[in-house]
Amino acid sequence: MLKSIEIEPLSKKGRLKAWGLVAASAVLLMLCQPPFDVPLVGMIALAPLFIALPRLRPRSAWLAGFAVGLPYFWVDMWWLGQMVTDPGSEWIVFAMFAFVATAMSMYYGVCAMVIRWVFTRRHRQMILLVPLVWLGFEFIHEFNTPAPYPWMPLGTSITEFTPFIQTADIWGQYGLSAGLALTALAIASLVYLDGEGGNLKLRTDPFRRFVVPALAVLFVIGSCAYGFVRINQIESDTVDDGPLVAGVQGNLSQEVKVRNDPDRLPNAFTKQIKLSKQAADENAELICWAETMLFFGTTRDGLTRGRETESAEFYKDGVPDRSLLNGKNYTAAGYEHTTSYVEYLRAKIAYDIKTPMLVGTLTDIPQSERDVPWKQDTYDVRKYNSAMMFDPLGRVVDSYDKRYLVPGGEYIPIEEMPLIRKIIVDYAEGLQGYASRVEPGRRLTLFRIPSKTERLGGRDWAFTSTICYEYAWPGCYAELHEKPDRYPDFHVNISNEGWFKQSAELDQAVDYLRLRAIESRVPIVRATNTGITCSIDACGRVHEVLEVEGRDREVSGLLLMRPRVLANPAPTLFVSMFGRGLGWLSLVVICCIMPMMFIGRVQHYWRRRQAKVAEQRNTRKIEK
C-alpha cells in the first residue's frame, strides 16, 4: 500500500488554528454562490480547508468537510426550506430541506477524508488527484443516492468571469469544478501548518511550491486565453436575424396552483391569453408559456383528459372547431359540452393568435409507453411534465417530456422498493394532498417553426426545449444536442419557480443556464411564471431580462427576445465527445482510492491489536 507520512499531533492552540481555517473555507464557500455571489471567491474557497486537512485525523477530517458543507448548503439553499406549500405542511417542507442539505454535507465529509488521505501519502505527485476527488463527490449527486440533487457545484460559482468559463464547451461544468479545486490546491500547496503549534510556513518542497501553483496559473491563463478566442469566434458567427420569441410571465402565485383555486385560475388563464395576443400583435414568431401553465393538463393528442372521445368531435383534421371559443356547446349526440382549458387555447390560437405556441402542461402516459409491470395499477395517475407545441392552426405539432425529475417533488426515488414508496407517498400527501408521480420522458424532441429570414432560403428554425430543474444537469443538454436531425438554432427553457418566491434559487437557475448555453453553444430563451424570464447568448451572457419597475421576479409581463443564433451551429466537444467523461473519470479515481483507505485502516487496526497483544504477553512474563 502507499505509505503515509507521520503526522505530528497539534497542540490546543494548533487545533484552533486548523479549525479556524476550516471555518474560513465554510464562509468563503458560502459567499461564492447566490444570494451573496461574491466575484471570484470560488477560486480560493477550498484553499483553507486543504491547508488544514493534512494535520487532522481521519475522523476530524470528516467533521471538517461536514462543517464546510453545512453552512454552504443550509444558507445558500435556504429557499428550499421556505418552499410554498399548504398551510400546516411547512414542517414537512423544512424536514425535506434539512435532510437534503445535511446529506449533501455528509458527502463533503467523506470527500475531505479522501483528500486528507491523498495529502498524507509520501508520493507528493498524488495531490494532483485532489481536483478529481472533489469533482467525484459533486458528480455522485447525479445518481439515485440519498440526496440525488446536483445543486450548487463549485463550477457555477464563477459564471461572472465570462472568459474563464468558456472552456465549458470542452469539458462542461465538470472541468470548471475541477479547475477551481486546482486553483485552491495551488494556494494550499504554498504553505503548511508547522509543528504542534500549527504555525503557517512557506513550503520548501519544489513540487508543491512551484510545480502545482505553476499548473494552476497555466490553467487560469490558458482558460482565459481560450475564452477570449472563443468569444471572438462566437461573436463573429452570431447573426441578428433570429426568430422573435415571446416569453409570457403570468406571475401566478404558487398557492393558487397548489390549491387549484377555482376563482383565480380562470383569471390567470385569461391573463395568459391576453399577453399571448399582445405578443402575436407584436409579430412574435413563437410564444412560450411557463411550465404547467396549461391548467388540468391534456392528452398527448391535445384532447381533454377523461373526455377524449367527446373532445375529439371538435377537431376536424386536428384543427379545433370555432365553437370551442364558447363556454358551452353540444356534441353530435346532443350532449352539453363545457370547453376545457386546452380546447379553448387551441381554438384561440387557430382563430385569433395565429402564432406557434410552446406551452407547459401535464400529459397522460400513452398506452404504448405503459410498459413497466409493477406500475400498471398506477399508470392512470402518472403523468408526463410536458412542453407541447401547437401550430398557428391550433394543431398539436410535437411535445417534449421532462426527463430529469425533482426527487420527492415529482418522482419517488427508488420507488420500486415498497418501504421507500410508502415513506415518500406519506410525505407527499402531507405536503400537497397527493403523491406526484411524474414519469421521466423518453423523447429527444427537435421542434421546428417557420422562418421569415431570407438568409435561410425557406429553411425553418429548429429548437430544443427543457423544463425547469433540467437545467441543473449538463448531461440532459448534451443528450438533447448530441444527435438531432439538425443542430438546433436555439433552446427554450420553460420553468415555474413560483415555489421559491424572490429567493436566490432564481439567480442560481440562471447561472446553470449560462453554463448550459456554453456547453452546447446554443443560445437560450427562458420563459417562467414568476421570473427570471431572460435570454442568454452562446457565450453564456445574459441579455434581455423581463423587468417591471426594476424588479425581475414576482412581476407579470411579456418579454420579446431575439435569440442570438449562430450562422453555423455545430456540436461542441463537450456534446459530441466528452460529455460526462470527466465525471466518470473522477468516480474511477475515488473507487480506486477508497479501497486502499479501507485496507490501510484495517492494517493499522491489526498492527495496533498485535502490538497490544504483544504488550500484554510481555507484561504477563514480567509478572511471572
Secondary structure, DSSP 8 states (H G I E B T S, - for coil): ---B-------HHHHHHHHHHHHHHHHHHHHTSTTT--TTGGGTTTHHHHHHGGGS-HHHHHHHHHHHHHHHHHHHTHHHHT----TT-HHHHHHHHHHHHHHHHHHHHHHHHHHHHHHTBS-GGGGGGHHHHHHHHHHGGGSSSSS----S-GGGGGTTSTTGGGGHHHHHHHHHHHHHHHHHHHHHHHEEEETTTTEEEE---HIIIIIHHHHHHHHHHHHHHHHHHHHHHHHHHB-S----EEEEE----HHHHHHT-TTHHHHHHHHHHHHHHHHHHTT-SEEEE-TT-EEEEE-TTS--TT-HHHHHTTEETTEE-GGGGSSEEE-TTS-EEE--HHHHHHHHIIIII-S-EEEEEEEE--GGG---GGGGGGGGG-EEEEEEEE-TTS-EEEEEE--S--BTTTB-TTTTSHHHHHHHHHHHHHHHSS---B--------EEE----GGGTT--EEEEEEEGGGGG-HHHHHHHHHS-SS--SEEEEEE--GGGTTSTHHHHHHHHHHHHHHHHT--EEEEESSS--EEE-TTS-EEEE--BTTB-SS--EEEEE----BSS----HIIIIITTHHHHHHHHHHHHHHHHHHHHHHHHHHHHHHHHHHHHHHHHHHH-
